[in-house]
């Protein structure tokens, strides 16, 4: 098949789908992007603005994040759009000796992959983040972390793709796929059939439903995250700020359950940042609650209590609203990217959970290159859907 002349359809209008659409146009391919609602109306429009490298597991996950982060420095100019990207560093607050022990080992592994990151004392941390509690025992710091506007990034990709010939159709519901002799030939929608030799599933939390249309079992589940927005205040938080609780929970969940059973049940771990306008974004939670993108008093209370322990001035700042988003979770915490063996022309680009914004540039570039040239980079080979099938057989 001549991939350059094939009709390419992308399903999903979030950061991943629009990034793929844009990078395809740089190869001379003019895809059709289908979105059931509006551009950036799902997960990409209901998240914080952090581009976190420190939270990534050393290995492929961190390597992808570092590659993507390097792309952000020139992305605004490339898209001719102010995406509000700032490489202003990030810090992870460490609350006790048990967390410190785990974070020390974690940081050493990250440094071995080339990430500039160090453990700093509480005094050093508070010189950069004066709002931090004096009760913290240490923090990690990396100058490589950054922030971006998820809305401006997604709309920037969409606008640039459209200007270069991509077709963006919103309010279009995909109802089925046309598959003959094990190959995709088209997409069925509530507005008719679209011929397609290549279909890219970038539907996020709805990727499993699209997969079932091709007879595939895609292990993605919605994982809710709740976020708090405060009134605008003078500069309080510089760059991105997290707590070590989230990373520690991956390595020793029993420790977190012993420290705060209620917060552990909801999956509370601090993620905080401040917008240009002065409002604070405070998250978050990690809950399996189906497709219920709603906030709950229990989670909001637990998030605020945990956040105030780390940033005491929050106790005097007013909350103006709360919102929730659904992240596309996978069992191993890694996205599913690349072609699917069982169905020719069907390509996955979903399951990024909370990393969709951070990994959008590298995902878009890798998928576009594969569609245009057939070249599968080593990164994609480690992210194929087939890895879950192999894991099931081995277990």
C-alpha positions as CSV (number, residue, x, y, z in Angstrom):
1,X,0.0,0.0,0.0
2,X,1.2,3.5,-0.8
3,X,0.7,5.1,2.6
4,X,1.2,8.6,1.2
5,X,-2.0,8.3,-1.0
6,X,-4.1,6.3,1.5
7,X,-7.0,7.9,3.3
8,X,-5.9,8.3,7.0
9,X,-8.6,8.7,9.7
10,X,-7.7,9.7,13.2
11,X,-10.3,9.0,15.9
12,X,-10.1,11.4,18.8
13,X,-9.6,15.1,19.1
14,X,-7.4,15.5,22.2
15,X,-3.8,16.3,22.5
16,X,-2.7,12.9,21.0
17,X,-5.1,12.9,18.1
18,X,-4.4,16.5,17.1
19,X,-0.6,16.0,17.5
20,X,-0.7,13.0,15.1
21,X,-2.8,15.1,12.6
22,X,-0.3,17.9,12.7
23,X,2.8,15.7,12.3
24,X,1.1,13.7,9.4
25,X,0.7,17.0,7.5
26,X,4.5,17.6,7.9
27,X,4.9,14.4,5.8
28,X,2.5,15.7,3.1
29,X,-0.4,13.5,4.4
30,X,-3.8,15.3,4.9
31,X,-5.7,13.1,7.5
32,X,-9.3,13.3,8.5
33,X,-9.7,13.7,12.3
34,X,-13.0,12.6,13.9
35,X,-14.1,13.8,17.3
36,X,-17.4,12.8,18.9
37,X,-17.7,16.1,20.8
38,X,-15.3,19.1,20.4
39,X,-11.6,19.5,20.2
40,X,-10.0,19.2,23.6
41,X,-13.4,18.3,25.2
42,X,-12.2,15.2,27.0
43,X,-9.1,14.3,29.1
44,X,-6.9,16.9,27.5
45,X,-9.3,19.7,28.7
46,X,-9.5,18.4,32.2
47,X,-6.0,18.1,33.6
48,X,-3.2,20.2,35.0
49,X,-0.4,21.8,33.1
50,X,2.7,20.0,34.3
51,X,5.2,18.4,32.0
52,X,6.8,16.1,34.5
53,X,10.0,14.1,33.9
54,X,10.7,13.3,37.6
55,X,7.6,11.2,37.9
56,X,8.6,8.9,35.0
57,X,9.9,5.4,35.7
58,X,13.6,5.1,34.5
59,X,13.7,3.3,31.2
60,X,11.5,3.7,28.1
61,X,9.0,5.9,30.0
62,X,11.6,8.4,31.0
63,X,13.3,8.3,27.6
64,X,10.1,9.1,25.8
65,X,9.3,12.0,28.2
66,X,12.8,13.5,27.8
67,X,12.5,13.3,24.0
68,X,9.1,14.9,24.1
69,X,10.3,17.6,26.5
70,X,13.1,18.6,24.2
71,X,10.5,19.1,21.4
72,X,8.5,21.6,23.5
73,X,11.2,24.3,23.4
74,X,10.6,25.1,19.8
75,X,7.0,23.8,19.5
76,X,5.3,27.2,20.0
77,X,7.2,28.8,17.2
78,X,6.6,25.8,15.0
79,X,2.9,25.9,15.6
80,X,2.9,29.7,15.4
81,X,0.9,29.7,18.7
82,X,1.7,30.7,22.3
83,X,1.3,27.4,24.1
84,X,2.5,29.0,27.3
85,X,5.4,26.6,27.7
86,X,7.9,27.3,30.4
87,X,10.8,25.1,31.4
88,X,10.8,26.4,34.9
89,X,11.8,23.3,36.9
90,X,9.9,21.0,39.2
91,X,10.1,19.8,42.8
92,X,8.9,16.7,44.6
93,X,8.3,17.2,48.4
94,X,9.5,14.5,50.7
95,X,7.6,14.2,54.0
96,X,9.4,11.5,56.0
97,X,12.4,9.2,56.1
98,X,10.7,6.2,54.5
99,X,9.8,8.3,51.5
100,X,13.3,9.7,51.4
101,X,14.8,6.2,51.2
102,X,12.7,5.3,48.2
103,X,13.2,8.6,46.5
104,X,17.0,8.4,46.8
105,X,17.1,5.1,44.9
106,X,14.6,6.4,42.4
107,X,16.6,9.6,41.7
108,X,19.8,7.6,41.2
109,X,18.2,5.4,38.6
110,X,16.8,8.5,36.8
111,X,20.2,10.2,36.8
112,X,21.7,7.1,35.2
113,X,19.4,7.8,32.2
114,X,20.6,11.4,31.9
115,X,17.9,13.3,33.8
116,X,19.3,16.3,35.7
117,X,17.7,15.7,39.2
118,X,19.0,15.9,42.7
119,X,17.8,15.6,46.3
120,X,18.0,18.9,48.1
121,X,17.5,19.8,51.8
122,X,14.4,21.4,53.1
123,X,16.3,24.7,53.5
124,X,17.4,24.6,49.8
125,X,13.9,23.6,48.7
126,X,12.3,26.5,50.6
127,X,14.7,29.0,49.1
128,X,13.2,28.1,45.7
129,X,9.7,27.4,47.1
130,X,9.2,29.6,50.2
131,X,5.6,28.4,50.6
132,X,6.8,24.9,51.5
133,X,6.2,23.6,55.0
134,X,9.3,23.6,57.3
135,X,8.3,20.2,58.4
136,X,9.3,18.6,55.1
137,X,12.6,16.7,55.4
138,X,13.8,17.1,51.8
139,X,12.8,17.4,48.2
140,X,13.9,16.5,44.7
141,X,14.6,19.2,42.1
142,X,15.0,19.0,38.4
143,X,15.4,22.0,36.1
144,X,14.1,19.9,33.2
145,X,10.5,19.9,34.3
146,X,8.1,22.4,32.7
147,X,4.6,23.5,32.2
148,X,2.3,24.1,29.3
149,X,-1.3,25.1,28.6
150,X,-3.1,21.8,27.7
151,X,-5.9,23.8,25.9
152,X,-3.5,26.0,23.9
153,X,-1.3,23.0,23.0
154,X,-4.2,21.0,21.7
155,X,-5.8,23.8,19.8
156,X,-2.4,24.8,18.5
157,X,-1.9,21.3,17.0
158,X,-5.4,21.4,15.6
159,X,-5.1,24.8,14.0
160,X,-1.7,24.0,12.5
161,X,-2.9,20.7,11.1
162,X,-6.0,22.4,9.6
163,X,-3.9,25.1,8.0
164,X,-1.8,22.4,6.3
165,X,-4.7,20.5,4.9
166,X,-6.0,18.2,7.6
167,X,-9.8,17.9,7.9
168,X,-11.1,18.2,11.4
169,X,-14.7,17.0,11.9
170,X,-16.4,17.5,15.3
171,X,-19.7,16.1,16.5
172,X,-19.0,12.9,14.5
173,X,-19.7,9.6,16.3
174,X,-17.8,6.5,15.0
175,X,-20.2,3.6,15.0
176,X,-18.1,0.9,13.3
177,X,-15.2,-0.1,11.1
178,X,-15.2,-1.6,7.6
179,X,-12.7,-4.5,7.7
180,X,-12.2,-6.9,4.8
181,X,-9.7,-9.8,4.7
182,X,-8.1,-8.6,8.0
183,X,-7.6,-5.0,6.8
184,X,-9.2,-1.7,7.6
185,X,-11.1,-0.2,4.6
186,X,-13.3,2.4,6.2
187,X,-14.9,4.0,9.2
188,X,-18.7,4.0,9.8
189,X,-20.1,7.2,11.4
190,X,-23.4,8.7,12.3
191,X,-22.8,10.9,9.2
192,X,-21.8,8.3,6.7
193,X,-18.9,6.1,5.7
194,X,-15.4,7.4,5.3
195,X,-13.0,5.2,3.1
196,X,-9.8,4.7,5.0
197,X,-6.7,2.5,4.5
198,X,-5.3,3.6,7.8
199,X,-7.3,4.2,11.0
200,X,-5.6,5.6,14.1
201,X,-7.3,5.0,17.4
202,X,-6.5,8.0,19.6
203,X,-9.8,7.9,21.4
204,X,-8.3,7.9,24.9
205,X,-10.7,6.5,27.5
206,X,-13.0,5.4,24.6
207,X,-10.2,3.5,22.8
208,X,-11.5,0.1,24.0
209,X,-14.9,0.8,22.4
210,X,-13.2,1.6,19.1
211,X,-11.0,-1.5,19.5
212,X,-14.0,-3.8,20.0
213,X,-15.2,-2.6,16.5
214,X,-12.1,-4.3,15.2
215,X,-12.5,-7.4,17.5
216,X,-9.7,-6.2,19.8
217,X,-9.5,-6.3,23.6
218,X,-7.7,-3.1,24.6
219,X,-6.8,-3.0,28.3
220,X,-7.6,0.7,29.0
221,X,-9.7,1.9,31.9
222,X,-10.8,5.4,32.9
223,X,-9.0,6.6,36.0
224,X,-10.5,9.7,37.6
225,X,-8.5,12.6,38.7
226,X,-10.0,15.5,40.7
227,X,-8.5,19.0,40.6
228,X,-9.1,22.2,42.6
229,X,-8.9,25.7,41.3
230,X,-8.3,28.6,43.7
231,X,-8.8,32.4,43.5
232,X,-6.0,34.3,41.9
233,X,-3.2,35.1,44.4
234,X,0.3,36.7,44.2
235,X,3.1,34.3,43.1
236,X,3.1,31.4,45.5
237,X,4.3,28.3,43.6
238,X,7.3,28.5,41.2
239,X,7.2,25.8,38.5
240,X,5.5,22.5,39.2
241,X,5.3,20.9,42.6
242,X,4.5,17.3,43.5
243,X,4.6,15.1,46.6
244,X,6.6,11.9,46.9
245,X,3.5,10.0,48.0
246,X,2.5,9.2,44.4
247,X,5.9,7.7,43.4
248,X,6.2,5.9,46.8
249,X,2.8,4.4,46.3
250,X,4.0,2.6,43.2
251,X,6.9,1.0,45.1
252,X,5.4,0.4,48.5
253,X,1.6,0.9,48.6
254,X,1.3,-0.6,52.1
255,X,3.4,2.4,53.4
256,X,0.9,4.9,52.1
257,X,-2.1,2.9,53.4
258,X,-0.5,3.0,56.9
259,X,0.2,6.7,56.7
260,X,-3.3,7.8,55.6
261,X,-5.8,5.0,54.8
262,X,-8.5,7.4,53.5
263,X,-6.1,9.3,51.1
264,X,-4.6,6.0,49.9
265,X,-8.0,4.7,49.0
266,X,-8.6,7.7,46.8
267,X,-5.1,7.7,45.5
268,X,-4.2,11.2,46.7
269,X,-0.9,12.7,45.7
270,X,-0.1,16.4,45.3
271,X,0.3,18.0,42.0
272,X,0.3,21.8,42.1
273,X,1.0,24.7,39.9
274,X,0.1,28.4,39.3
275,X,-1.3,29.9,36.2
276,X,-0.2,33.2,34.6
277,X,-3.4,34.7,36.0
278,X,-2.4,33.7,39.6
279,X,-4.9,30.9,40.1
280,X,-3.6,27.7,41.7
281,X,-4.4,24.2,40.2
282,X,-4.2,21.6,43.0
283,X,-4.6,17.9,42.4
284,X,-5.2,15.2,42.5
285,X,-6.6,11.7,42.9
286,X,-6.4,8.4,41.1
287,X,-9.6,6.5,41.3
288,X,-11.4,3.8,39.3
289,X,-15.0,5.2,39.2
290,X,-16.0,4.1,35.7
291,X,-16.9,7.0,33.4
292,X,-18.1,9.3,36.2
293,X,-16.2,12.5,35.6
294,X,-17.5,14.2,38.7
295,X,-15.9,15.5,41.9
296,X,-16.6,14.1,45.4
297,X,-16.5,15.9,48.8
298,X,-14.3,13.0,50.2
299,X,-11.6,13.3,47.5
300,X,-11.6,17.1,47.4
301,X,-11.2,17.2,51.2
302,X,-8.4,14.7,51.2
303,X,-6.6,16.5,48.4
304,X,-6.8,19.8,50.3
305,X,-5.6,18.4,53.6
306,X,-2.6,16.7,52.0
307,X,-1.8,19.9,49.9
308,X,-2.1,22.1,53.0
309,X,0.4,19.9,54.9
310,X,2.9,20.6,52.2
311,X,1.9,24.2,51.3
312,X,0.5,25.7,54.6
313,X,-0.5,29.1,53.0
314,X,-3.2,27.2,51.1
315,X,-5.3,27.2,54.3
316,X,-6.1,30.9,53.8
317,X,-6.8,30.8,50.1
318,X,-10.3,30.4,48.7
319,X,-11.4,27.6,46.4
320,X,-13.5,28.9,43.4
321,X,-14.3,25.6,41.6
322,X,-13.4,21.9,41.2
323,X,-13.4,19.6,38.2
324,X,-12.6,16.0,37.3
325,X,-11.0,14.3,34.3
326,X,-10.7,10.7,33.3
327,X,-7.3,9.4,32.4
328,X,-6.8,6.4,30.1
329,X,-5.0,3.9,32.4
330,X,-3.2,0.8,31.3
331,X,-2.0,-2.1,33.5
332,X,1.7,-1.3,33.1
333,X,1.4,2.5,33.2
334,X,2.7,2.9,29.6
335,X,0.8,4.0,26.5
336,X,-0.2,1.7,23.7
337,X,1.3,3.0,20.4
338,X,1.8,1.4,17.0
339,X,0.2,-1.1,14.6
340,X,-2.0,-4.0,15.6
341,X,-1.0,-7.3,14.2
342,X,-4.5,-8.7,13.9
343,X,-5.9,-5.8,11.8
344,X,-3.9,-4.3,9.0
345,X,-4.0,-0.5,8.9
346,X,-5.3,-0.2,12.4
347,X,-2.9,1.8,14.7
348,X,-3.1,2.5,18.4
349,X,-2.2,5.8,20.1
350,X,-3.9,5.8,23.5
351,X,-3.4,4.8,27.1
352,X,-1.2,7.7,28.2
353,X,-3.0,8.1,31.5
354,X,-1.7,11.4,33.0
355,X,1.1,11.8,30.4
356,X,-1.0,12.6,27.3
357,X,0.1,16.3,27.4
358,X,3.7,15.6,28.1
359,X,4.0,12.8,25.5
360,X,1.8,14.4,22.8
361,X,4.7,15.7,20.7
362,X,6.8,12.5,20.7
363,X,3.7,10.3,20.2
364,X,2.5,12.4,17.2
365,X,5.9,12.3,15.6
366,X,6.5,8.6,16.0
367,X,3.0,7.6,14.8
368,X,3.2,10.0,11.8
369,X,6.6,8.7,10.8
370,X,5.3,5.1,10.9
371,X,2.2,5.9,8.8
372,X,4.2,7.8,6.3
373,X,7.3,5.6,5.9
374,X,6.5,2.3,7.5
375,X,9.5,2.7,9.8
376,X,8.8,1.5,13.3
377,X,11.2,3.1,15.8
378,X,12.4,1.0,18.8
379,X,10.2,3.1,21.1
380,X,7.1,1.9,19.3
381,X,8.3,-1.7,19.4
382,X,8.1,-1.6,23.2
383,X,4.6,-0.1,23.3
384,X,2.6,-2.4,21.0
385,X,-0.7,-3.8,22.1
386,X,0.7,-7.3,21.7
387,X,2.8,-6.9,24.9
388,X,-0.3,-7.5,27.0
389,X,-1.2,-10.6,25.0
390,X,2.4,-11.9,25.6
391,X,2.1,-11.1,29.3
392,X,-1.1,-13.0,29.6
393,X,0.4,-16.1,28.0
394,X,3.5,-15.9,30.2
395,X,1.4,-15.6,33.4
